[in-house]
Structures are given as C-alpha cells and as structure tokens.
Amino acid sequence: MTARIDADVLAEDVAARGDGDGDQEILDAVQDVAVARMRFARVRMLGPGDPFEAMDAYTGDVSRIGETLPDVGRSEYAPAFEEALSHPVGDLLVMDRAILEPEWRGAGLGPVPAGAAIRRLSQDCTAVACEPGPPTAAR
C-alpha cells in the first residue's frame, strides 16, 4: 500500500498560494506525491486455515508476532492476549512494514499514513499488531 497526497489537493494548495498565477498548465502538471509505503497482513483467525501457519509463511516480523499472539495449539488468540481485548472475535491485522519516503522523514509524520491505513484496513479486525523496529532505508 502506498500513502499519497492527492494531486487535486496539491493543485488546490498551489492555486491558493498563488504559485501557479492562474496558469492551468502548472496546475495540470501537479502529480500525486508518495509519502509512505506500507505492507499489511490480515490473519483470518476463524476459518479453515491455521493462523499461525499463515503468519509463519509471511515474513520474519509477522512470524514473530505469530509466535506471541495466537495460541498455536488452539488456533485462537493466546489467553493473555485475548484477556486484553474487549471483543476477541475477529481477524488480526498485522502491520509488517511502514517506510516513509526520505523527503518526509524527521518531521514526526509516520503515524499519520499508518493511522489512515489502519483505519481503512481494520474493519472486522479485533486487533492491530506490529513489531516495532529500527528505521531502515527505503527498499
């Protein structure tokens, strides 16, 4: 998933500041701007497959979360995790990666695209999980 600032919003901002001086060609040339790239995995906790096996097959970070949150023997949430949930029935959304584009780093903006993506993707999920890690260079 890529978080972008829509070109129409940027063109409105350019026009409002007077940077385009009414030049439609300048306004038409404005393009979407990529802010962040994120990768999520949605783990079906109820269904035919084993949630731990699905998480184990994804990536190392998702696999480590899979060793903690689901109870491998029961194919359900681990009891300690389930106790922390207000409604422990539903899928698990795992944020595997969130990478801000270099020009957007250092301003504390990381939670903004991540929060927007989580709001959009987490319908019918009982929890969202991620394993925090050190910032890495964009890949």
N, C-alpha and C positions, 0 to 999 in steps of 0.2 A: 504494500500500500504506500502511496506517495501522498504526502500532505502538500497542497499547493495553495498559493494565493491566486485567486481567480483573476484573469486578465481584465475582466469588466470592472472589478473593484479597483484594480490598479489604474485603469484608464480614467475612472471617475476621480481618483485622487490626483492624477496628473492634471486633469482639467480643472479641478477645484483650486489647485495651487497656481494655475496659470502657466505651468511649464510647457504646455502644448500650444499656448497662444491661439487656441481655436483651430489649430492645424489638424484636420481629420486624419491625415496620413500618419502623423505621430501617434495619435490615439489608437488608430487601427494596428500600428506596429507593436503595441504593448502585448506581451505574451504572459501566460501563466508563469509563476515563479515557484520552483520546487523549494520547499523549506525543510522537509524531513522525509526519510524513508523508514518504514516500519514493517515488521513481519509478525504476524499473529498465528497461533494455532488454536483452533476450537476443539476441545476434547469432549466428545459425547460420553457422558457418564452413564446414561441409560440407553441401552441398545444392545445390538448383537456382539459388538467387539469389546475387547478388553482395553479399558482406558490407559492402563499402564503400558501395555504393548504399543499402543498408538503413540504415546508420548516418547517411549524409548526409541521408536523408529524415526523420530523427527530430527532433533538436534541435541547436542550435549546439554545445553541450558534447559531445554524442555524436559529432557530425560532426568536431570537432577531434580526438577520440580516434581516429576512423576515418581521419584523415589520418596518424596515427602508427603504430598497431599493425598493421593489415592491410597487406599489400603489394598495392596496387591492381591491378597488372598480373597477379598470380598468384592473386588471391582467396584468399590464405592469409595467415598471420601474417608480418609483416616479419621478415627473417632475424635482426636484432639482438634483437627481442623473443622470437622462437622459441628462440634460444640461452639465454635466461634462464629458460625454462620447463623443468620436469622432465619433463613429459608434454605436448607441444604439439599434442595432438589433442583437440578438443572445442570447445564453444561458448565465447563470451566474454560474461560478464555485466558490463554497464556500469551503474554507479550514476549516474543522471542528476541526481537531486535528493535531498537529505536535509534536512528542515526540522524542528527541534524546536519544539514549541508554546511560546509565550512563557513560560509559567509554569515550564517545565522547563529553560530556558536558564541558562547561567552556572555550572552545577554539574559540568561535565565528563561529562555523561551521553551525549553524542552518539554515541560508539562503541557503546554498549550496544544500542540498537534497530537501528543499522546492521549490527552484527555478527550479531545474531539474524536479520535479514532475509537477509543474505548466506548464512548457514548454510542457511537454508531454501530459497533460490532457486538456489544454485550447483551443485546436483547435475549431474554430467556437464559442468561447465564447466572449462576448463583454466586460466582466469584471471578475475579480477575487476578492473575498471578504473574509475577516476573521475578527474575533473579537479578538484582542489581549487580552491575559490574563496572569496571573502569571504562572510561571513554576510550573508544577505539577510532582509528582513522576510518573514514568512509571507504566502503568497498565497492 
